[in-house]
Amino acid sequence: MQIYDLIIIGAGPAGITASVYSARKKLNFLVISLDIGGQAAWSGDIENYTGYQFITGPELAQKFHEHMRKYDTPLKENEEVLELKRLNGVFLVRTNKSDYNSRSVIIASGKRSKELGVPGEKEFKNRGLTYCATCDGPLFASKDVAVIGGGNSALDAALQLVKIAKQVNIVNKTSALGGDAIMRQKVEGAANVAVFNDSQVISVTGDKFVSAIKIKDNTGVKNLSVQGIFVEIGLIPNSAFAGEVEKNNKGEIKINLRNETSIPGVFAAGDVTDVPEKQIIIAAGEGSKAALSVFRYLAINKF
Ligand SMILES: Cc1cc2nc3c(=O)[nH]c(=O)nc-3n(C[C@H](O)[C@H](O)[C@H](O)COP(=O)(O)OP(=O)(O)OC[C@H]3O[C@@H](n4cnc5c(N)ncnc54)[C@H](O)[C@@H]3O)c2cc1C
C-alpha cells in the first residue's frame, strides 16, 4: 500500500490552507474530506477576512477550492474518516471507503452543529428543520420561521433570513441575545424579527413538514406556528475518530504553538483544536503553520 508523507483530514479553511502550503513544499500528500469549504461555506456575509471587505461564505469557499485545485491536489471528497491510529510505525487513516497510510497527519476536521435533542427533531430534519441558513434559507421565502439560539451563529442565520422570510422568531434560552454587538443591533433593528428570551424549545410538530414548535418560558408553554426551523445552538468538534489524541473537556484537540498534538507526527489546526478563537482567518493561519511544522518534522525524522 502507498505510504503518503502527509494526510490532511478536512477541507475547510484550515485543511485547504495546509494543502496549499504542502503542495508548495512538494510533499506527497492526500486530502480526505466530507465536503469542500467547511463552515466557511455556511456563513452568510463575511466582512472580516483580510483582503475582502465583503464576500459571501459560498464565494470565499469557492475561492479556497480554486486555490487548492491550482496545485492538482489529490483529494478524496465525500469521504468520512472513521479512525486514526498508529500501526507498524505509520499512521492508518480508515475511512468509510478505504484505508490509507501516512507518515504524518494534520487533523483539520473543524466542528459540526449541535442538535436540540427534543421530540420531533429527527423526524423533521430536512423537512422544515435544518442546521444551515445559507444552504436552506432560500427555501423559506415569505414563510414564518424560527431560529433557535442566541449567539453569533443564530444572529448570522437571522440576518440572512430577514431578507427572505416573512417573520423570523428567535428563540433564545438566556435572558438577552449574545454575539457581536454590531450583529445584534442589525437583528434587533429588523422589522420582521421577534425575540423570545428565556425560552426553551420543547418539541417540533407537523405533518409531512414542520408546522410549529412548542416553547416554554416562565409564563408557561406556547405554540409558535412556523414552517421552518433553523437550529443554531453551537458547535461540537469533529474529533471522535482521533481516539488516541489528547483533548480538552470540550473534545477539542490540544495543540502547542507548532500545532503538535500529544502524538508525534499528528498535527491539528483550526476549529477542531483548543485554539481560543474560531474564525476563518485564524483557521487558515493555523493550517499554514501545521503544514510548515509537518515539513520540519519529516525533514528531522527521516523515514
Ligand atoms: C454560520 C457561521 C457563520 C460564520 N461566520 C464567520 C465569519 O463571518 N467570519 C469568520 O471569520 N468566521 C466565521 N465563522 C467561523 C468559521 O467558519 C470557522 O472558524 C472556520 O470555518 C473553521 O475552519 P476549519 O477549517 O477549522 O473547520 P471547518 O470549516 O469546520 O471545516 C472542517 C472540514 O472537515 C471536514 N470533516 C469533518 N469531519 C470529517 C471527517 N470525519 N472525515 C473527513 N472530513 C471531515 C468537513 O467536511 C470540512 O470540510 C462562521 C461559522 C458559522 C457556523
The ligand as an SDF file (V2000), in Angstrom:
LIG
                    3D

 53 58  0  0  0  0  0  0  0  0999 V2000
  -22.9480   30.3390   10.4430 C   0  0  0  0  0  0  0  0  0  0  0  0
  -21.4840   30.6460   10.6070 C   0  0  0  0  0  0  0  0  0  0  0  0
  -21.0120   31.9010   10.2510 C   0  0  0  0  0  0  0  0  0  0  0  0
  -19.6430   32.2010   10.4060 C   0  0  0  0  0  0  0  0  0  0  0  0
  -19.2110   33.4270   10.0120 N   0  0  0  0  0  0  0  0  0  0  0  0
  -17.9060   33.7380   10.0960 C   0  0  0  0  0  0  0  0  0  0  0  0
  -17.4210   34.9990    9.6610 C   0  0  0  0  0  0  0  0  0  0  0  0
  -18.1860   35.8560    9.2010 O   0  0  0  0  0  0  0  0  0  0  0  0
  -16.0790   35.2290    9.7670 N   0  0  0  0  0  0  0  0  0  0  0  0
  -15.2010   34.3080   10.2700 C   0  0  0  0  0  0  0  0  0  0  0  0
  -14.0060   34.5710   10.3050 O   0  0  0  0  0  0  0  0  0  0  0  0
  -15.6410   33.1080   10.7020 N   0  0  0  0  0  0  0  0  0  0  0  0
  -16.9670   32.7900   10.6330 C   0  0  0  0  0  0  0  0  0  0  0  0
  -17.4130   31.5760   11.0750 N   0  0  0  0  0  0  0  0  0  0  0  0
  -16.4270   30.6090   11.6610 C   0  0  0  0  0  0  0  0  0  0  0  0
  -15.6030   29.9110   10.5730 C   0  0  0  0  0  0  0  0  0  0  0  0
  -16.4600   29.4500    9.5470 O   0  0  0  0  0  0  0  0  0  0  0  0
  -14.7970   28.7640   11.1600 C   0  0  0  0  0  0  0  0  0  0  0  0
  -13.9750   29.2780   12.2060 O   0  0  0  0  0  0  0  0  0  0  0  0
  -13.8850   28.0980   10.1180 C   0  0  0  0  0  0  0  0  0  0  0  0
  -14.6300   27.6400    9.0170 O   0  0  0  0  0  0  0  0  0  0  0  0
  -13.1170   26.9340   10.7300 C   0  0  0  0  0  0  0  0  0  0  0  0
  -12.3600   26.3210    9.7440 O   0  0  0  0  0  0  0  0  0  0  0  0
  -11.8050   24.8300    9.8970 P   0  0  0  0  0  0  0  0  0  0  0  0
  -11.1160   24.5080    8.6140 O   0  0  0  0  0  0  0  0  0  0  0  0
  -11.0380   24.7010   11.1510 O   0  0  0  0  0  0  0  0  0  0  0  0
  -13.0860   23.8970   10.1050 O   0  0  0  0  0  0  0  0  0  0  0  0
  -14.4070   23.7080    9.2370 P   0  0  0  0  0  0  0  0  0  0  0  0
  -14.7210   24.9260    8.4740 O   0  0  0  0  0  0  0  0  0  0  0  0
  -15.4150   23.1730   10.1990 O   0  0  0  0  0  0  0  0  0  0  0  0
  -14.0160   22.5690    8.1840 O   0  0  0  0  0  0  0  0  0  0  0  0
  -13.8740   21.2260    8.5780 C   0  0  0  0  0  0  0  0  0  0  0  0
  -13.7180   20.3220    7.3660 C   0  0  0  0  0  0  0  0  0  0  0  0
  -13.5090   18.9720    7.8170 O   0  0  0  0  0  0  0  0  0  0  0  0
  -14.4030   18.0700    7.1550 C   0  0  0  0  0  0  0  0  0  0  0  0
  -14.6560   16.9320    8.0700 N   0  0  0  0  0  0  0  0  0  0  0  0
  -15.2350   16.9590    9.2900 C   0  0  0  0  0  0  0  0  0  0  0  0
  -15.2330   15.7170    9.8470 N   0  0  0  0  0  0  0  0  0  0  0  0
  -14.6370   14.9040    8.9410 C   0  0  0  0  0  0  0  0  0  0  0  0
  -14.3570   13.5040    8.9120 C   0  0  0  0  0  0  0  0  0  0  0  0
  -14.6410   12.6910    9.9540 N   0  0  0  0  0  0  0  0  0  0  0  0
  -13.7680   12.9860    7.8030 N   0  0  0  0  0  0  0  0  0  0  0  0
  -13.4500   13.7910    6.7500 C   0  0  0  0  0  0  0  0  0  0  0  0
  -13.7140   15.1230    6.7180 N   0  0  0  0  0  0  0  0  0  0  0  0
  -14.2700   15.6590    7.8050 C   0  0  0  0  0  0  0  0  0  0  0  0
  -15.6280   18.9330    6.8640 C   0  0  0  0  0  0  0  0  0  0  0  0
  -16.3760   18.3580    5.8130 O   0  0  0  0  0  0  0  0  0  0  0  0
  -14.9710   20.2680    6.4750 C   0  0  0  0  0  0  0  0  0  0  0  0
  -14.5390   20.2270    5.1340 O   0  0  0  0  0  0  0  0  0  0  0  0
  -18.7590   31.2340   10.9220 C   0  0  0  0  0  0  0  0  0  0  0  0
  -19.2370   29.9680   11.2810 C   0  0  0  0  0  0  0  0  0  0  0  0
  -20.5890   29.6740   11.1310 C   0  0  0  0  0  0  0  0  0  0  0  0
  -21.0880   28.2980   11.5190 C   0  0  0  0  0  0  0  0  0  0  0  0
  1  2  1  0
  2  3  1  0
  2 52  2  0
  3  4  2  0
  4  5  1  0
  4 50  1  0
  5  6  2  0
  6  7  1  0
  6 13  1  0
  7  8  2  0
  7  9  1  0
  9 10  1  0
 10 11  2  0
 10 12  1  0
 12 13  2  0
 13 14  1  0
 14 15  1  0
 14 50  1  0
 15 16  1  0
 16 17  1  0
 16 18  1  0
 18 19  1  0
 18 20  1  0
 20 21  1  0
 20 22  1  0
 22 23  1  0
 23 24  1  0
 24 25  2  0
 24 26  1  0
 24 27  1  0
 27 28  1  0
 28 29  2  0
 28 30  1  0
 28 31  1  0
 31 32  1  0
 32 33  1  0
 33 34  1  0
 33 48  1  0
 34 35  1  0
 35 36  1  0
 35 46  1  0
 36 37  1  0
 36 45  1  0
 37 38  2  0
 38 39  1  0
 39 40  1  0
 39 45  2  0
 40 41  1  0
 40 42  2  0
 42 43  1  0
 43 44  2  0
 44 45  1  0
 46 47  1  0
 46 48  1  0
 48 49  1  0
 50 51  2  0
 51 52  1  0
 52 53  1  0
M  END
$$$$
